[in-house]
Amino acid sequence: MGKAAKGSRKGKKAWRPDITTNHIDDYFDESIRDAFTGKASDTKSTDKIPAKRKFEKHKEKVLHYENPFVQAVTSSSSKKSKRKKKQVNTQTIQHDKFSQVDDISSTLTDIWNNEGEATDRPKKDSFALVVASGMQKIYKKELGPQPLLETIPGEAIANEDDGALSWTAAFPYEVWEHIFSFLPTDADRHAVALVCRSWYQIERLSRRKIFVGNCYAVAPVAAVRRFPEVRVATIKGKPSFADLLCTDWGGGVEMWIQSMANGWPLLEELQLKRMVVSDDCLKLIARSFKNFRVLSLAFCEGFSAVGLAAIAADCRNLEALDLHQYRVKKNCINWISHFPESFTSLVTLNIACLDGEMNVSTLERLISRCPYLKTLRLNHVTPLEKLVGLLHRAPQLVDLGIGILIGEGYPGFFSKLESAFAHLKHLKNLFWKAGPLYLPAIYPICEGLTTLHLFESSIKAPELAKVVCQCKNLQQLWIRDLIEDDGLIAVASSCKLLRKLQILPSDPPYCPLTEIGLIAVSSGCVMLESVLYFCRQMTNSALLSIANNCPNLMCFRLCIPKPYTPDYITQEPLDAGFGAIVESCKDLRCLSISGLLTDRVFKTIGASANRLKRLSVCCAGDGDAGLHYILSGCRKLRMLEIRKCPFGIKALLDNADKLKTMRCLWMSSCSVTLGECRLLAKKIPRLNVEVIDETGGGPVQSRRDHFPVEKLYIYNTFTGPRLDAPPSVLTVW
């Protein structure tokens, strides 16, 4: 008998019978592992996918969705030259599209993300591969349908003009929104938006939160147009060194509120910091956002109780009203009465900035009908007997702030106050502004406290030591330098879980602290992550001990009030000590240095502070070389504050590209002239170079190039010079 006739292979793919979805899944799993370990995903070998015939050279086929970040799977069947030409044209079109997307999206790198930075192409390629593969797994596990890889045809799609990636349209929008919700940071979302035009649009429409670090960096209309579905917005006005700016510098929020009212009707949370907020703005917020839940005004000014009354009356779903660190001058006793009687949703109420005595009876009724109230911070004047009643009505409080107690010294009140505190079983955070007389009343709750704020209290070291010794679980401590070194030794022996320590100078300045207290805290509180410390003396050996004891420091701010103070034992500069801090604390993000310092410490900072984002320098350095070390080395630096240093514009001109990635730069009492500022503005048109002159010597525009500049503020912007600058502020062209 003859041999059986072979079946026809017409219309079949030679590679298809030997490739299963398991092989493809294994291949992508290994690609993900290589991407995380640093291996180049584009050099991944495809030999592990079996093929029935040998792969022919130069005969490649792109998968159905033609992802440029995933390597194409080669085909074993030969094709005509027309097919090859078609494939090359498709790839060329794809490359042009992605180039356009990169050009459009790259202009928004540092606006929407507080810590945003441009990423290099290899990192973007690896990240895109990881995201694409992770999305396939999430889709398969949670939403049921199988990934498209199971039905990938062996031929390239000739017409891809409808979208950057045709396979993106195969997933519903809700699926992409769900997948993008797993991205933890804004930087990750920004990286995803740079992958292709489709992902750019999806990320744009699915973004629910935005952060604008400088209100003048982008036009409000542009922000609303790019992200039309925002629910939570955080906007900052003046920089953190706002005390150095002129009082009428700017930072008004009117244009932002108007744009939000027109474009974000579903806005639920608004957090403003260091901005000028008028009563009209608060009224517009109350009228425009029907689902408004959270309003936070930190270090803001310009509003009164009239605007707060509008918020109370019209925001029926309000959950948080946080008025932080601003003294409202025009207080109205009855503004709290504007909350409706049916209002019960309040969770956070911070009215510590209000002047004058409150209508406590109205406040008691409000607290009584809000069962979910967790945070309550009272204003500076609170009658003691009323405080006891308030605490009894809110035993569920977690965060409590107490101002000055009226009626201190009356007999019998101590036991009532102690009983009221004993009912606060869930209290974790305590802000105490009262004196030391009733401080023992909080002893029963000290063991459960994680945050203790005693900034505005005049309590001396002995009383402070008694309190902190009972706070075994304390993680954050704000205190004045009245605690002295002995009090810090008590903190070190009792508060083993301490992570954040802030010590500010007393008023009038007393400054009794030395390096002894800080060494004790660093050795006893090894989990310390953030330190703000004012002291009168320091040594290199002390800083070296701190660096060895606390390698997890993320924020270290050491302030020595007297300029150019050396190591008081060796009389040498403090370069070695601060250098040890930078080299040992690999995750350092914020650094403030003072004392006698040379350019050597800046060289160390530039070489070792790879994650530093904010740097403050005062009375340090030898010349422009120190500033050059910082700008050329600290690749993640975003904010730089320089005061009374011998730095000029030369280092800024030499590192112009670095300034494009920073949020802002402040220089005061440095070696800068008006002509140099004009030269810098011409070299980098995207910068706003503002010269601030408060001497009243006439318009700055008419002054010559050799005119010395006392205050200089530089920041990135896409909107050009602002229109609300006062006469004392000149934007240099």
TORSESE-466153 format. One line per field, with one value per residue (C-alpha): residue number from 0; y, x, z. Coordinates in steps of 0.001 Angstrom, whole numbers, plus 524288, in hexadecimal, padded with zeros to 5 digits. Layout:
BEGIN
num <- NUM;...
py <- Y;...
px <- X;...
pz <- Z;...
//
This chain:
BEGIN
num <- 0;1;2;3;4;5;6;7;8;9;10;11;12;13;14;15;16;17;18;19;20;21;22;23;24;25;26;27;28;29;30;31;32;33;34;35;36;37;38;39;40;41;42;43;44;45;46;47;48;49;50;51;52;53;54;55;56;57;58;59;60;61;62;63;64;65;66;67;68;69;70;71;72;73;74;75;76;77;78;79;80;81;82;83;84;85;86;87;88;89;90;91;92;93;94;95;96;97;98;99;100;101;102;103;104;105;106;107;108;109;110;111;112;113;114;115;116;117;118;119;120;121;122;123;124;125;126;127;128;129;130;131;132;133;134;135;136;137;138;139;140;141;142;143;144;145;146;147;148;149;150;151;152;153;154;155;156;157;158;159;160;161;162;163;164;165;166;167;168;169;170;171;172;173;174;175;176;177;178;179;180;181;182;183;184;185;186;187;188;189;190;191;192;193;194;195;196;197;198;199;200;201;202;203;204;205;206;207;208;209;210;211;212;213;214;215;216;217;218;219;220;221;222;223;224;225;226;227;228;229;230;231;232;233;234;235;236;237;238;239;240;241;242;243;244;245;246;247;248;249;250;251;252;253;254;255;256;257;258;259;260;261;262;263;264;265;266;267;268;269;270;271;272;273;274;275;276;277;278;279;280;281;282;283;284;285;286;287;288;289;290;291;292;293;294;295;296;297;298;299;300;301;302;303;304;305;306;307;308;309;310;311;312;313;314;315;316;317;318;319;320;321;322;323;324;325;326;327;328;329;330;331;332;333;334;335;336;337;338;339;340;341;342;343;344;345;346;347;348;349;350;351;352;353;354;355;356;357;358;359;360;361;362;363;364;365;366;367;368;369;370;371;372;373;374;375;376;377;378;379;380;381;382;383;384;385;386;387;388;389;390;391;392;393;394;395;396;397;398;399;400;401;402;403;404;405;406;407;408;409;410;411;412;413;414;415;416;417;418;419;420;421;422;423;424;425;426;427;428;429;430;431;432;433;434;435;436;437;438;439;440;441;442;443;444;445;446;447;448;449;450;451;452;453;454;455;456;457;458;459;460;461;462;463;464;465;466;467;468;469;470;471;472;473;474;475;476;477;478;479;480;481;482;483;484;485;486;487;488;489;490;491;492;493;494;495;496;497;498;499;500;501;502;503;504;505;506;507;508;509;510;511;512;513;514;515;516;517;518;519;520;521;522;523;524;525;526;527;528;529;530;531;532;533;534;535;536;537;538;539;540;541;542;543;544;545;546;547;548;549;550;551;552;553;554;555;556;557;558;559;560;561;562;563;564;565;566;567;568;569;570;571;572;573;574;575;576;577;578;579;580;581;582;583;584;585;586;587;588;589;590;591;592;593;594;595;596;597;598;599;600;601;602;603;604;605;606;607;608;609;610;611;612;613;614;615;616;617;618;619;620;621;622;623;624;625;626;627;628;629;630;631;632;633;634;635;636;637;638;639;640;641;642;643;644;645;646;647;648;649;650;651;652;653;654;655;656;657;658;659;660;661;662;663;664;665;666;667;668;669;670;671;672;673;674;675;676;677;678;679;680;681;682;683;684;685;686;687;688;689;690;691;692;693;694;695;696;697;698;699;700;701;702;703;704;705;706;707;708;709;710;711;712;713;714;715;716;717;718;719;720;721;722;723;724;725;726;727;728;729;730;731;732
py <- 80000;80D79;817FA;81F57;82C5D;837F6;84173;84E93;8596E;86444;86F80;86A1E;8709D;86886;86D6C;86CC7;85E30;85E93;86B4F;86B21;875E5;86FDD;87266;88071;88297;87CE6;885AA;891F8;88DEB;88C89;899AF;8A012;89A1B;89EDD;8AC85;8AD1F;8A7DA;8B1BA;8A90B;8AEE9;8A9D4;8ACA4;8A2E7;897F4;88B9D;8850D;877EA;87242;87321;866B2;86795;85CAF;8629F;86AFB;87973;88039;88BC0;8994F;893C9;89A05;89BB7;8A534;8A072;8A4CB;8B064;8B4AE;8B949;8BFC1;8BC63;8ADAB;8A63B;8A0E6;8921C;88D86;88570;87911;87B59;88355;88EFB;89760;8A3ED;8AB81;8A65E;8AA99;8B845;8B8EB;8B4EA;8BF2E;8C9C9;8C599;8C63E;8D3A2;8D8D7;8D32C;8D96E;8E6BD;8E5AB;8E263;8ED5D;8F6E3;8F1C1;8F31D;9010B;904CF;8FE29;901CF;9100A;90CAD;90541;90DB2;913EC;9093B;9018D;90752;8FECE;8FC9E;8FADC;8F73C;8E8DB;8E32E;8DA5F;8CD36;8CF20;8D2E0;8C6E2;8BD8F;8C422;8C373;8B4EA;8B279;8BA68;8B3B7;8A61C;8A969;8AE7A;8A1A0;89A08;8A303;8A25F;89378;891B0;89B94;89E18;890DC;8920B;88CA8;895B8;89891;890A0;88424;888DC;88FFE;88DE6;88BD5;89751;8A5AB;8AF3A;8B7FA;8C315;8C8BA;8D6A8;8D5E7;8D605;8D4E7;8C720;8C031;8B634;8C100;8C269;8B40C;8B6D8;8BEA3;8CBCB;8C71C;8BC5A;8C606;8CF1B;8C3B2;8BF8D;8CD43;8CE57;8C4CB;8CEA7;8D3EB;8E148;8EC77;8EA0B;8DC61;8E197;8EBB5;8E132;8D945;8E53B;8E60C;8D842;8DB58;8E47B;8DB10;8D9A3;8E853;8EA4F;8DF8E;8E4C4;8F281;8EEB8;8E59D;8EF05;8F257;8F984;90423;90B47;918A8;91C9A;92A9F;93182;939B6;92E25;92AEA;93204;92D97;92C20;92317;91AA2;9192B;91653;90BA0;90494;90698;8FC40;900D5;8FE9C;90287;90E63;91331;92079;927F2;93672;93CA9;93453;92EEC;93A6F;943CB;94B99;950B1;955C6;962E1;962E6;96600;95C96;955A7;947DE;94B24;93FC7;946D0;94217;93427;933FD;9399C;92F82;92480;92916;928AB;91C17;9138F;913AF;906AC;90B83;905C8;909DF;9165E;91894;925F9;929D4;9375C;93DF8;94A07;9457A;94FA1;94E1D;94EBF;942CA;93B39;93F2B;93A8F;92D8D;92BCF;92EAA;92713;919AC;9126F;9066E;90E3D;906FF;90C2F;919FA;91BF6;92993;92881;93546;93C46;94A2D;953DF;94D45;94FB4;94945;94E63;944EA;939FC;93C32;939F7;92D2D;928C8;92C31;926D4;91B4D;91152;905C6;90C52;902D3;90AE0;91953;91B76;92974;927FF;9324D;93EF1;94892;94CBC;95AE2;95D28;95269;950BB;94995;9436B;93E81;93074;931F7;9320E;92349;91D82;91632;909FC;90AC9;8FEAD;8FB72;9031D;8FB41;905EB;91388;91BEF;929E1;92CA3;938C0;94011;94BA3;94EA4;9466A;93CBB;93A55;92D99;92A02;929D4;92222;91832;915D6;91411;90A4B;902DF;90006;8FBFA;8EE15;8EC28;8F7F0;8F3AB;9006A;90C6D;917D3;92345;93172;938C4;93C5B;931A8;93238;926E7;922B8;922B2;91A57;90FCE;90F85;90EB4;90337;8FBB6;8FD65;8F805;8EBFC;8E6DC;8F175;8ED32;8FAB7;905B9;91391;91C31;92ABB;933BF;92F7D;93A64;937CA;9318D;9310F;92EDB;923D4;9176E;918EF;91020;903FD;90719;908EB;8FC76;8F4FD;8FAAD;8F67B;8E8EB;8E70E;8E945;8DB1C;8DCD3;8E958;8E899;8F6AD;901D1;91039;9171F;925F0;92790;92991;91F90;9206F;9165B;90E7C;9031C;90120;8FAAC;8F07C;8E5CF;8E6B2;8E8BC;8DA7C;8DA44;8E6E1;8E619;8F4D8;8FF84;90DC1;91784;92254;92D68;92978;92FA7;922E5;92191;915F4;90F2A;90EB2;90A80;8FF68;8FA3A;8FA07;8F3D6;8E93A;8E403;8E4AA;8D74D;8D6AF;8E491;8E5B1;8F46A;8FF35;90DF4;915D8;92275;922E3;924C8;91612;91755;90C1B;9053C;9049E;8FEB2;8F465;8F0C3;8F00D;8E700;8DDAC;8DD2D;8DF80;8D44C;8D531;8E399;8E699;8F558;8FFB3;90E54;91815;92699;93204;9387D;946A4;94E0C;945D2;93D3B;9329D;92A0C;91DCE;917E6;90BD5;90383;902F4;8FF6F;8F4AD;8EEEB;8EEDB;8E8DB;8DDD7;8DAF4;8DD05;8D52D;8D5F2;8E4A8;8E98C;8F850;9025D;9111A;915C5;92354;9239F;92CDD;923BF;9175F;90EA3;905CD;8FA13;8FC50;8FCC7;8F072;8E97E;8EDEC;8E8DF;8DB92;8DA84;8DEC2;8DA36;8DB0D;8E9D9;8EFDE;8FDD3;90447;912DF;9184A;926D1;92DFD;93C1B;94205;9422B;93BAE;933DF;92983;91CF2;92305;918AF;9182B;92566;91EAC;91FD3;9167D;910AC;90322;90234;90629;8FDF6;8F212;8F4E7;8F54D;8E92C;8E0B3;8E49C;8DF59;8E32F;8F161;8FA35;90709;90D6B;91A6A;91DBF;928E9;92C58;92DC9;9265A;92649;92169;913D4;910D7;914DD;90BBA;9009D;90462;904A2;8F756;8F009;8F661;8EF06;8F03D;8FDED;9063F;91239;9191C;9252D;92BED;937A4;93E9B;933F3;93185;937D1;93B55;936FF;92998;92574;928C2;921DB;91557;91594;91846;90EBD;903B4;9036B;8FDC5;8FDD1;90B5D;91322;91E5F;925F9;930F0;938E0;943F1;94C3A;943D4;9484E;9423A;948F7;94659;93F9C;93253;9340D;9371D;92B59;9226B;927F8;91A8C;9179E;923BC;91EC7;912F8;91A8D;92081;92CA7;9333A;93DFE;9467D;951C2;959DE;95310;9580C;95A9D;96664;96A79;9689A;95A7E;95812;95D64;95480;948B4;94C2C;94D04;93FF3;938A7;93F1F;93572;93AD3;945C1;94DA7;956CC;96170;96640;973E4;9793D;98516;98E36;993C4;994E7;98B4C;98046;9802E;98D02;98884;984A0;9773C;9793B;97B8D;97181;96853;965F0;95BB1;952B9;948C6;93F99;93584;92DC0;9318E;92EFB;93B24;945D4;9518C;952CF;95E47;9608F;96421;96FFB;97B8E;97618;969D0;96A8C;95F0F;95FE4;95D66
px <- 80000;80495;806FD;7FB57;7F959;7FD4B;7F2BE;7F292;7F981;7F2FB;7EEDB;7F5BF;80094;80CC2;80FBC;801FE;800E8;80CBC;809ED;8008D;7FBEB;803EA;8105F;80C7E;808E1;815FB;81CFB;81669;81870;826F1;82715;82114;82B5C;83622;8305D;8309B;83E7B;8438A;8452A;84192;83470;836D8;8420B;839DE;83B99;82FD3;8365E;82E8D;82221;8225B;820D4;81E84;8278F;833B0;83193;83505;83DFB;8380E;82A33;823AD;81583;80F98;80558;7F75A;7F87F;8060F;80B5A;81887;81D91;81B7F;82438;81D99;81C1E;82286;81B26;81FA3;81824;81E13;816CE;81794;81F48;81279;80F7B;81CEB;81AE8;80DA8;8137E;81E3A;8144F;80BE2;81768;81B31;80D7C;80D9D;81AC3;81607;809DC;81167;81B00;80FB0;80A00;8171D;81886;80AFA;80BD7;819D5;81635;80E59;818D5;81A65;80D01;803C8;80D23;813AE;81F79;81E70;82A66;82DB5;830AB;83A43;835E1;83B13;833F1;8277F;8285F;82A09;81F3D;815E5;81880;8160D;8096F;8045D;8070D;80193;7F539;7F34A;7F44B;7EAE9;7E126;7E1AF;7E099;7D625;7CDFA;7CCDC;7CFD0;7DCAF;7E772;7E86F;7F4D6;7ECDA;7E717;7F2AE;7F2E8;7FFB3;7FE5C;800EB;7F5B5;7F7D0;7EECE;7F24F;7EE50;7E266;7EA82;7F830;7F56E;7E9CE;7E90D;7E635;7D881;7D5B9;7D51D;7C9BF;7CCEA;7C8B0;7D2ED;7DDE6;7D948;7D956;7E6F3;7ECA4;7E77D;7F221;7FCCC;80133;806D1;80496;8120F;80DDD;80175;80954;81283;806E5;80169;80DFA;80CAE;802F0;7F7F3;7ED5C;7F321;7F4F4;7E673;7E283;7EB4D;7E676;7D83D;7DA78;7E2B0;7DB34;7E5CB;7EF5C;7FA10;7FEEB;80B0D;80AF5;7FE61;805B0;80C0A;8002E;7F3EB;7E7C4;7E046;7EAC7;7EA64;7DBAA;7DC0D;7E635;7DFFE;7D13E;7CD2B;7D4B5;7CE99;7D9F2;7E2C1;7EE81;7F42B;7FF58;801DB;80D47;81965;81CFA;8261A;81AA0;81F23;82A45;820FF;81A55;80D06;8059D;80D48;80135;7FBD4;7ED87;7E461;7D952;7DCC3;7DE49;7D11B;7CA48;7D06D;7CD0E;7BF02;7BDC3;7C527;7C494;7B670;7B89A;7C41E;7C3AC;7D057;7D848;7E4F4;7EB4E;7F835;7FE2E;7F437;7EBA4;7DD88;7D2C3;7C502;7BFFA;7C83C;7C25B;7B4A4;7B77C;7BC6F;7B010;7A757;7AEB1;7B1E3;7A5DB;7AD78;7B80E;7BD73;7CAE5;7D069;7DE29;7E41A;7F209;7F953;7EF33;7EAA4;7E064;7D3D5;7CAEA;7BF8C;7B674;7BC48;7BC4F;7ADE0;7AB5A;7B2E4;7AB44;79E18;79F80;7A8F8;79F3B;7A8AE;7B44C;7BD00;7C931;7CB95;7D9F0;7DE7C;7ECD4;7F679;7EF8B;7E972;7DC0F;7DA67;7CC0C;7C5AA;7B705;7B24E;7A69C;7AC79;7ABF4;79D4D;79C44;79E26;7908B;78A0B;789F7;798A6;79F8E;7AADB;7B5F4;7C265;7CCC9;7CB15;7D72E;7D3D3;7E01F;7E317;7D6AF;7D81E;7CEE9;7C5F6;7BD54;7AEE8;7B19D;7A34E;7A1BE;7AE50;7A974;79D0C;7A4E8;7AE1E;7A2E6;79C55;7A90B;7ABBC;7B72D;7BF0B;7CD3C;7D4F7;7D1A6;7DAF7;7D5B6;7D9A6;7E2D8;7D8BF;7D01A;7C936;7CDA1;7C00F;7BB90;7C727;7C308;7B57A;7BAE1;7C3AA;7B886;7B07D;7BB37;7C170;7C4DA;7CF26;7DC3E;7E25E;7E065;7E5AF;7E408;7E6B8;7E82A;7DF0A;7D734;7D513;7E213;7E439;7D627;7D4FD;7CE06;7D043;7DC32;7D4AB;7CA09;7D40D;7DB37;7CE61;7CB39;7D869;7D6CA;7CAC9;7D2EC;7D6C1;7DA5D;7E26A;7EF4E;7F311;7F32B;7F5FE;7F78E;7F8BA;7F4AE;7FE19;80417;7F9AA;7F067;7FA8E;7F9F0;7EBC6;7F076;7F8E1;7EE65;7EEA8;7FD51;8002C;7F70E;7FC19;803CF;804C4;8073C;8078C;80C80;8119B;809A4;80A92;81354;815C8;8236A;82C99;82876;81A02;81D4D;825CB;81A93;8117C;81A89;81EB4;810C5;80F86;81514;80EF9;8120A;815FE;815A0;819A7;818D9;81F12;82625;83465;82FCF;830BD;83FA8;84947;84453;836A5;83BB3;8430C;835ED;83001;83AEB;838D3;829F0;825B0;82C1A;82285;82510;825DA;82469;82A55;828B3;82E7C;82CAD;832D8;82B20;826DB;82EB7;83A37;83FF5;84726;84C07;84D84;85A87;85EFA;85D23;84E55;84E6E;85884;85035;84400;84B23;85098;843E4;83A59;8406D;833F0;83570;83227;83074;837A5;8368E;84026;84422;85078;85B63;866E1;86A5B;87607;87A13;87AEE;86CE2;867FD;86FAA;86921;85BB8;85E94;862A1;85736;84C63;84F28;84092;84003;837F8;837F5;842FF;84274;84CA6;84C03;856D0;85227;85FC1;8658E;87287;872EE;87DB7;87FAB;8811D;88B14;8942B;8907D;88F9C;8848C;87911;87B89;87EF0;872EA;868F3;87021;86E4F;85FB2;85E6A;866A4;8604E;8520C;84F93;8412C;8434A;8392B;83A10;84669;8493E;8572D;85D2C;869B0;8775A;87764;88021;87E73;882DA;875B7;86EB0;87758;87359;864FA;86597;86C3C;86449;856D6;85070;84295;8436A;837CB;838DE;8451C;84657;8538C;856E7;863FA;86C26;8756C;88154;87C6F;87518;87B87;87308;86679;86B99;86DD6;85FB7;85954;861AF;8608D;85353;84B5F;83E53;83F8C;832D6;833ED;8402B;840B4;84D48;84F6B;85B85;864B2;86F5C;8685E;865A7;85EA4;86A10;866DA;858A3;85C71;86576;85A9F;84F38;8498A;848CA;8409E;83684;833C6;832E3;826BC;82CF9;83995;83AE8;84703;8482C;85409;85C90;865DF;85BA7;8598B;84DE4;85584;85889;84A2A;846AD;850C9;84B19;83D45;84172;84875;83CEC;8304B;827CF;82C8F;8260C;83142;82B95;833AB;82DD8;8315E;82AC6;83399;82A5F;83524;82CDC;8295B;832F7;83134;8388F;8447A;85138;8575D;86102;855DC;8574A;84BCC;84820;83D70;83BED;83121;831D1;82796;8233B;816C8;80F80;80707;8113F;81240;806F6;7FDBC;7FB75;8095D;80A3D;8132B;81DE2;81EF2;8252E;82496;8314F;830DE
pz <- 80000;7FD2D;8072E;80C63;805FF;80E09;811F9;80B9B;81328;80BA0;81457;82066;82833;829A7;8374F;83CF0;8407F;8497C;850C3;85C20;864FE;86FF0;86835;865E8;87433;8787E;86EDF;873FF;8822F;87FC2;878B7;884AE;88D92;8847B;8846F;89353;8940C;88A3B;87E4E;87140;86D0A;85EBD;85E39;8639B;85BE1;855D0;85441;85F8F;85743;84F19;84063;8368D;82CA2;82D65;82E74;821EA;822B6;820EE;820BB;82C9D;82FE2;8398C;84321;84188;84ABB;845E6;852FF;84FD5;85D79;85BAD;85251;8463B;844D5;8384C;82E81;827D7;81B3C;8105A;80AD0;7FEEB;7FE25;7FE3E;80BB9;81075;80B13;81173;81E7E;81DBF;81AC8;82645;82F80;82A34;82C96;83A43;83D40;838B1;8411B;84D4E;84AAB;84A0E;856BF;85D8E;85899;85D71;86AB2;86E0D;86FEC;87C18;8836F;88F74;890AB;89504;89D8E;8A965;8A764;898DD;8907F;8829C;880C8;8772F;86BFE;8712B;87E06;876C7;86E0E;8797D;88125;8759F;87400;8826D;88248;875F7;87B36;88896;88254;87B38;887EA;88F41;88430;8839E;8925E;89613;88A09;8837D;874D2;87004;86B2E;85CCD;85BAE;85A33;84D58;84783;838CF;831ED;828D3;82B46;82B6F;81FCC;823CF;83136;82E6C;83753;843CF;8492A;84E0B;8480C;8530C;85CEB;85770;85A27;868CB;86E6B;87443;881BF;88103;87E3D;88902;89277;88E22;88EFC;89CE1;8A104;89D85;8AAC0;8A74A;89DE5;89840;89415;88DE7;886A8;88179;87CC8;875CF;86DE1;8685A;85D98;859D4;85E49;86BE6;86C71;86A32;873A5;87E67;87BCA;87D55;888E0;89118;89D6E;8A510;8A12B;8A86E;8A3FB;8AB89;8A67E;8A2E4;898D0;891FC;889A6;8857A;88CE8;88022;87ABD;886EB;88643;877B3;878D8;8847C;88364;88D64;8995C;8A6B2;8AFA8;8AD58;8B51A;8B172;8B7A5;8B65A;8BD5A;8BFA1;8CCF2;8CF41;8CDCA;8D994;8D113;8C68B;8C6C0;8CD3E;8C0A6;8B7FF;8B2CA;8B310;8B0C6;8AE60;8A725;89968;89E1F;8A4E8;898F7;88FF4;89953;89A50;88B77;888C0;894F3;899AC;8A0A3;8A8C6;8B671;8BD20;8BC58;8C3B5;8C2C0;8C8E3;8CA74;8C1B2;8C298;8C3E8;8C458;8C97E;8BB7E;8B839;8C37B;8BF3C;8B15B;8B694;8BE8C;8B2BE;8A846;8ADD9;8B27C;8B6F2;8BDEA;8C9BC;8CDDA;8CED6;8D419;8D517;8DA21;8DC6A;8D409;8D646;8D1EC;8D655;8E1EE;8E8B8;8DE0C;8D44C;8DE50;8E0A6;8D21E;8D294;8DE90;8D8BA;8CADA;8CBB7;8D0A8;8CF2B;8D5AD;8DD00;8DFF2;8E277;8E599;8E82A;8EB2B;8EFE5;8EC7B;8F5E1;8F0D8;8F507;8F265;8FA0C;8FB2A;90725;90065;8F39A;8F8C3;8FA2D;8EB46;8EB1E;8E8D0;8F3DF;8EB5F;8E927;8EEC6;8E585;8EBED;8EE6C;8EFE5;8F59C;8F79E;8FBBD;90399;8FB7B;8FF44;90863;9136F;91BAA;91480;916B0;91DB3;91F13;91052;90F14;9190A;91141;904C9;90B1F;91152;90442;8FD3B;901EF;8F89C;8FD41;8FEDC;8FEBB;906E4;908B9;91051;90F6A;91866;9229B;92834;93566;93DCD;9420D;933CC;92FC6;9396F;93366;92594;928E6;92F2F;922B3;919C5;92001;91268;90FE7;90A61;90873;91267;912F1;91F01;91FB7;92B54;93641;93C6D;94AD8;94E2D;95CC5;960C9;96AB8;966BC;95838;957E0;95BAD;951B0;946E1;94AA3;94A31;93CBF;9374A;93D07;93452;927F6;9260D;917A4;91888;910FC;90DE4;917B9;914E8;92204;922BC;930D9;93C12;9453C;94FDF;94A02;9429A;94C68;94847;93BBC;942B2;94187;93298;93082;92DD8;92227;91BEA;90F43;90CCA;916E6;912BB;91CE0;913F7;919AA;927C7;9320F;9393F;93EFA;93EB5;94B81;947C1;939E5;93EBC;94718;93B58;93156;93AE3;93A56;92B75;92852;91AB5;9166E;90819;905CC;90F33;90CF6;917DA;91B3C;91F2B;92D35;92E6B;92F44;92E26;93A65;934DA;92829;92FE2;935FC;92860;923FD;92F4C;92E4B;92024;918E6;90D83;90ABC;8FC2C;8FB5C;90453;90256;90BE8;90973;910B2;91B84;91B43;91FB5;91AE3;92559;91DD0;928F3;920A6;91CD8;9158A;921D3;920DA;91261;91449;91F2B;916AB;90B0B;91364;91A8E;90F35;90438;8FBF8;8FA95;8ECCF;8EE03;8F668;8F7C4;90213;906B2;90EF2;91277;90FC3;90857;90585;8FA4C;9034B;907BD;8F9B4;8F6B2;90229;8FD85;8EFD3;8F516;8FE94;8F534;8E74B;8E40E;8E4EA;8D9F6;8DEFE;8E6AE;8E994;8F2DC;8F5D0;8FD19;8FEF7;8FF56;8F186;8EE57;8FAEA;8FA1B;9019B;90F1D;91341;90776;90176;8F435;8EA45;8EBA0;8DE1D;8E31D;8EBC7;8E190;8D78F;8E04B;8E146;8D27C;8D017;8DAA0;8D8A3;8CAF9;8CB00;8CEEF;8C875;8CFF7;8D55C;8DC11;8DFAE;8E754;8EE62;8E8C8;8DBDC;8CFD5;8C1E9;8C61E;8CC42;8BFBC;8B7F9;8C0F9;8BFF7;8B13A;8B0A7;8BAF1;8BC98;8B171;8B6E1;8BC7E;8B86C;8C100;8C5C0;8CE49;8CFE3;8D84C;8D9D5;8D378;8C831;8C206;8B46E;8A84E;8A8B2;8B428;8ACEA;8A0D3;8A8A2;8AD3E;8A024;89891;8A277;8A94D;89E27;8A598;8AB8B;8AA85;8B437;8B7AD;8C1AE;8C2E9;8CC85;8CEE2;8C6BA;8BD39;8B196;8A4AF;897E1;89113;896E3;892E1;884E0;8845F;88946;881B1;87EBD;88D3D;88FC5;88604;88EBC;89B95;8A164;8A723;8AB8D;8B5B0;8B779;8C11D;8C4F7;8BACD;8B052;8A5C1;89CE7;894AC;8880C;88B87;88E34;880D2;87A92;8819A;87D64;86F26;86F9E;8759F;870E5;8785E;8856B;88CCF;89280;89CAE;8A318;8AFEB;8B495;8C0C5;8C28B;8BB41;8B2B1;8A66A;89B9B;899E2;88B0C;889B2;8914B;88AE3;889DF;894F3;89EA6;8A9C5;8ABD8;8BA02;8B7E8;8AC33;8AA0F;89E49;89A91;88EB1;887C6;87B24;87C1F;87B37;8845E;88DD1;88D27;89BB4;89FAC;8A8CF;8A5A3;8AE6C;8A5F2;89872;88F0F;88773;878D3
//
